[in-house]
């Protein structure tokens, strides 16, 4: 039975790689094959690293699964016009 969405007080880090046969990105764990993406719903957030199929550049994504965390982030970042995470010390 699948766990409830955002019920695990933890986060999961996964990678996305391009599947040439299916012609789409698939989610994989660091060193093991990926389970279904629905398994990731139990975590509060999921940090994904996508490897671009052409340039091989890594793109970072954070998927917020918890509605409570999403609401808090909306309130905290309400008046923020920009976020810079490229620098050594990220700024808001």
C-alpha positions in Angstrom: 0.0 0.0 0.0 1.5 3.4 -1.0 2.2 5.9 1.8 0.3 9.1 2.0 1.6 12.1 0.2 4.2 14.1 2.2 3.9 11.7 5.2 7.6 11.0 5.6 9.5 13.7 7.5 12.5 13.4 5.2 13.5 14.3 1.7 14.7 12.2 -1.2 17.4 13.0 -3.8 17.0 11.5 -7.2 18.5 11.9 -10.7 16.6 12.2 -14.0 18.3 10.7 -17.0 17.2 10.6 -20.6 15.8 7.3 -21.8 16.4 7.0 -25.5 14.0 4.1 -26.0 11.0 5.7 -24.3 12.1 9.2 -25.4 11.5 10.8 -22.1 13.3 11.5 -18.8 13.1 8.8 -16.1 13.8 9.1 -12.4 16.6 7.0 -11.0 18.2 6.8 -7.5 21.9 7.4 -7.3 23.1 3.8 -7.9 19.9 1.8 -8.2 17.1 1.6 -10.8 14.2 3.9 -10.1 11.0 2.7 -8.6 7.7 4.3 -9.7 7.6 8.1 -9.2 4.5 7.6 -7.0 6.9 6.3 -4.3 8.4 9.7 -4.1 5.1 11.3 -3.1 5.7 10.2 0.5 8.5 12.7 1.0 8.0 16.3 2.0 10.2 17.4 -0.9 12.3 15.7 -3.6 15.6 17.2 -4.9 16.0 16.1 -8.5 19.1 16.5 -10.7 18.3 16.3 -14.4 21.1 15.6 -16.9 20.3 17.5 -20.1 20.1 15.0 -22.9 22.0 17.3 -25.3 24.4 19.4 -23.3 24.9 17.0 -20.4 24.5 20.0 -18.0 23.0 19.3 -14.6 19.8 21.1 -13.8 18.6 21.1 -10.2 14.9 21.0 -9.2 13.1 20.8 -5.9 9.6 19.3 -5.9 7.6 20.5 -2.9 5.2 17.6 -2.0 3.9 18.9 1.3 1.0 21.4 1.1 1.9 22.8 4.5 5.5 23.5 3.4 4.3 24.9 0.1 2.0 27.3 2.1 4.8 28.4 4.4 7.1 29.1 1.4 4.3 31.1 -0.3 4.0 33.3 2.9 7.8 33.6 3.4 8.5 34.4 -0.2 5.4 36.5 -0.9 7.2 39.8 -1.4 10.4 38.4 -2.8 11.1 39.6 -6.3 14.1 37.4 -7.0 16.2 34.6 -5.6 19.8 34.1 -6.5 21.2 30.6 -5.8 24.2 30.9 -8.1 26.5 32.7 -5.7 28.6 31.1 -2.9 26.2 32.8 -0.4 22.7 32.5 -1.9 20.6 35.7 -1.4 16.9 36.5 -1.4 
